Each structure stands twice: as C-alpha cells, then as structure tokens.
C-alpha cells in the first residue's frame, strides 16, 4: 500500500487528486509535525487553560461579534460543541465523496504546519476517517467563503466528533456518523472536542480549495483533450495548416499560443488529409464548381484558424491558477495562528488568512477560460454537421434513409445548451459580497460558489470536447472511402483508433444517441483517448 506523509508544507495537487479519488491510499502525519503540534499544544494547555489567561479568539472567547465575551474554562468544551451546532446551517445536495476526502486531507495538512494548534488527536481523527473511507456528508450551499467554509465544515466536524445528527457515506451507504465509526472500528465513537479543536476544524476555505484542486486538475486534462479534438476536426475538414506555422506564433510570442500551435503540429505530423491534394477532392455534398480547377483554400474560419489564439490564454490561465492552488494547499488558513518565538514560547496572532478571495478570483478565471474553450469547440461541432460549412461532410453526419433518420443535429443542440449554461455561470462571483453575521464579516469572497460553478463549467465542457471527438471521428469514417491513400497524423490517427475501439461509427441509421454522448464524455473523464495518443507520440502538452 502506498503511504503518503503530510507535514503542512509539501503536499502537491497531484497527491490531493490521487488521495481524493483512490480510497486505497493511506495518509499519515509526519513525525516532525506530530512533535511540533504536541509542543505548541502543551504550551497552550499550560498557559491559557485558566480564567485569568489573555483573551484568545475562539479559544476562550466567543466568535463574531461575541469576540469580546470570555468563555470560562469550565465551558470551553461545551463551547466547541455548541459552535459546530450553530454553524451547521448548510443547504442543498451534498458534495461528492471525492470532495469530502480532499477536504479532510487538506484540513489535516493545514493543521500539520503547526500554525493552528489543535490537538494532534484531531489530525489523527481526520486521517482515520480518510483512511477508513468514511466521508462526511456536507451540504454544498451556505458558505460565503469568508471566515472559512464554516457551514460545510461544521458537518465535517460533527462527523469527526461522532454527533448523532451527523451523516456520512461509508462503503456506498449513507448512514449516521456513529454507525459508520463503529463499523470501521475507530475508537472512540464519541470524540470530545477540547479548546480550539472545533473552531480549528471549521475555520478556513478548505471546501472551496478541495473543489478548486479537483476542478483545475480536470481542466488541465480537458485542455489536452481539446487539442486532440481540434486535431481530429482539422483532419475531418481537410484544414489549411498554415495558421499553425511556428513563425506566425513567434511573431506574437504568448507562451500558451506558441504551445498550442506546437501541439497541433505534433498531433498532425505526417497528415496528408490536411494537404492541398486532399482538399482538391470534391465530396458529393460539397457545393463548388467542377468545371474549373480547384484553387487553394488560403485560410479557414476562426474556429479552426484562431484556435492557438483562443487555446493559448487557457493554457496561460491554468498556469496562473495552478500557482494559487499550489500555495493554498500548503497554507494555514485558521484564525488565530500560533508562531514560535526566537527566545522560546509562542505568540498567538489574529488575522484574516481564512478569507477566500485568492481562490474565488482564480475559480472565476477558470470558469471564463474553460467556458470560452467550450464555446469555440461547439462552433466546430456545429460546422461538422453542416456540409456548407464542413467542406462536404455528410449533412448532420447522418446515415441510413434520409428523412427517416435525423443524424446528430440534436446532439449538437444539446452542446449549445451547455455553452449557454457555461456563459451564465461565468458571471463572476468573486466581486459579489454581502456582509454577514451582523457585519462582523463585512466583506466576503464567495469562494465556495466560485469553485462550485467552475467545477460545473468543467463538467459541462467535458461533454462538449468529447462530442467534438465523436463527430470528427464520424466524419472521418464516413469520408474514408473518398480519400483513398490519404492518412491522418501520428497523434490524430492514434486518437481516431481509440475512439473507434470504444464506439463504432454510426453507419446504419439513428441509434440511441444518449449512449453516444455518455461514451464521448468518458473519453475525457477516463483519459483513454489522451492516453492512446501519449502511448503513440509521448506526452504532447508538456
């Protein structure tokens, strides 16, 4: 079994994704973190656990506008319990199990840095749940991304503590947290929360981050797949490749634009379908004069010719987003934080690291970048079913009896609906702030909603990219006999073969296209087409 140790400083996004999506991986707390946590906690216990101790926010004070109200030592444990109950005000459907797993991992990693000072037992409890596959049920709605994701994290904290009200997913079943804890053999069933344990568990935009890590990872893979789908469409339309000439992109030297053009040249290396000779062959449904020689096409429409200029900003945006996400993974986002002093002892400082604006803006950018990627891909999908725009591919990519069969036109319509949904989801949430909690939180980030809508945009666009692959492959199969001797590029040929391995071309009339759409999305979510291309030509987007 693979074991990953967390220390609060070295966890990577790839590790988060792997642990979130592979329950078999085991996570442990690094010994260095365990020792540091014990040292700082011993200091707190010996210094603050009396009623004459200085006021420390959420340790021996109330929260929000009650920050000046002292909580007596005899009430501290009750306060931590009541704090969770009061903040368990979430709404709506729960987050997925993978988001729940990522959240537990990221919260434990934040504690491992030893800036939050919960007991080490809290970290062990989080990791026990994670390793046992117990996933707290956290409602998706209710956080404003300010003093952390207070509402959803309260459900996590309640599950960790074994509250009777808390629910979890365990081995595919939804059940009460105590029931799952007993079934998993974790002790004790009821886990007492001591000073700061509860407030540390709910303070920080960790749910926003969990969603962001997974969404940005999926977006990166999606962009690679969009390069493949573009390459297949270029082949199907016998495109003019001069727009991808390296010299053009060096003349406007944005890194992402240069990278996109290079990727397409690599994928289509060796292609003769994108040659003048292939374009000179007239398809039956292609409208052009036959009494004069075919002349060069000169240039293609924007959705083909300008792809590097549209894909490039997406590559560059993802590079920026990754820097934000990577820093957030190993950040301390609790309040207050504890710091060691040079001469010994510790200093406790209140601040605002729980505010999710970095994540909120990054996720708004992700929504916009991926929505526009889906938009240009959908325009190519629309062209692939129109013989007046596709240089003669069969209308609607239809087979069978004309009129009796419709072809793929409604599938294209469904992709248009996703593009419109994505555009609506692009309205930035990070600029929307409603003061909360009696104006104690007078500016909020909305980071959880920003991350949620970005994840939805990515999921929608997976369908769009997959359908472009499906349509382009259908067009290639349907015109194969018209272009004998013409070949695809090395990368596009590998992609085409993998698509055909998974789903046969539609050549005998309409079928249950719902299954075609599902298969098309699986090309993206499984990474199977991308993997087939990489097996043939190596990693093509690095």
Phi, psi and omega in degrees: 000135177285131179243130178244127178261135179250141180228003178089357186229342191236007180291137181253161178298320179298322177293319178300314180298316181298315181291321180296325187254000179227088183302346181285344180285140180254138180242135178229156177276130178298144182299325179298321178289321179300315181294318181293319179299318180295320181296313181292324180291322176300322179295316180298314182298322183278340187255325190252349187275055172206159190283355176260004181293154175303155180286126175235122187306131176065001174262301175234025172227162171290183183242164181064228180288354176266018184296338180264005180263119181287138172258120181292154182304321182295342182254000188298315181293320176298320179301316181298321178291313181294328178300317180292316180300318183293330183265356179279071185237034181282166185222159169085187181294152181283158171295159179293164178297326180291326175292320177299316179296313180298322180296313179299317179298312184293324178293318178297320180293323177298320178292327184297338179287347177069034172258347186259331175064039164283171175293150178299334178297331178293317178296316179299323180293317176302314182289330176296316176297314182299313183289334179275349182078030174264120188242107179305139176275115183239118177300145186283335187253148175132344180263140173255005175064041182244278178280043185089179176274068191301313185295302181297323181292337177293326176291323175297312180299320179297321178293315179303320182280351179078031177299143178297330183284339187284145177239153179220164167257127180220119180053044176081001181243141174270129185206171175293146181303315180302321180298315180292321180298317177296315182297327181275353179075027179270138180236145351280167178290312176264119185253112182290135177262121180266188182308128177071350181300311182292315181294326177294322182295329186257358187258110181139147182275053188283328176291316175306315181294318180302313178296320182295318180300313182292318182294317181291325175297313180294326179294322179297315177295320180300319180295321175299316179294326179293331174294320178293315181296322175299313180301319179294320178293320176303319178293314183297327182265006179052053192291160172275119190269001183298334181294347181256010179300133185303325184296325179300318187278334172291337178284345174225077201279057170281136185301314182295322179294314178300318181296315182299312181299321179295318179300315182295320177298323179292313181298323185262011179302126180092357181292136170247353174290337179261038180249164177301321182296321178291320179294334181287342178285128182265126177278156183303324183266006182276128183266101172199160183289144180252356184268001177230153181298149177290134178253155181305146182289337181073296181204157181259176179290170187300320185296341174261306189290325185263012181304317179299326181284342177263318177291325184305310177300332178290315175304313183293322178296318180295326176299317178295314181300320180298325179294322179293311183298316181299319179291320181295325181302324183247038178250152174264118186240023178272174174207129355282172177248155183244135183229138176289144179259149184303322182271008183106157182083189185221155174239137182248126187231132175274142180203201186230032182294347179286347184290131190264024187296324177303311180294319182300311181293321178297321181286328172297318177298319178299317179301313183293316183296314183286326177298319180288326174301313178297327182295314181291326178293321179295325178294326176288323175302315180298321179293324184296338180259002182245108184297338178283347181243347186253010183060042167095010173297151183304139182303130181060012186052039188273145173234171179080198185287123180298135182093311174294321180254146184258326186085201192268017187296324181284333174298317176300319179300320178297323177293325176299322179296324179291322177299316179295320177298316179300319181298321178294321180290349179281351175303123187295128176272342185286347178261004182257119182224123174244120180304145184229164174054056176061032178071010172290331172251084188270356171215122183240164187262333185065027188295328182293316177295320178301317179291319181297316182289328175297318178297324178293318178299316179298314181297317177299318185287337173301320176297315185297313180295318179298319180292325175298318175302314182300312182295315181298319178296320177299316178296320179296316180295317186290339180248007183303318183289342181277346182233058181298135178089346178272137187240158175277167175291169185297319181281318181292328176296317178297319179295315181300316180297321180291320177299315180291332176294325184272327185214125180288155175297150179271098187238001184234030180100171184302149176224186182289092188291344174306319180292324177297318180296316179298317179296321180297316179295326180296334174305323185275310185293327179275339183073017188293317180292317177302317181295321180296321178294315180295326177296327182277314189240000183086178180298126188249359181242005181280000000 
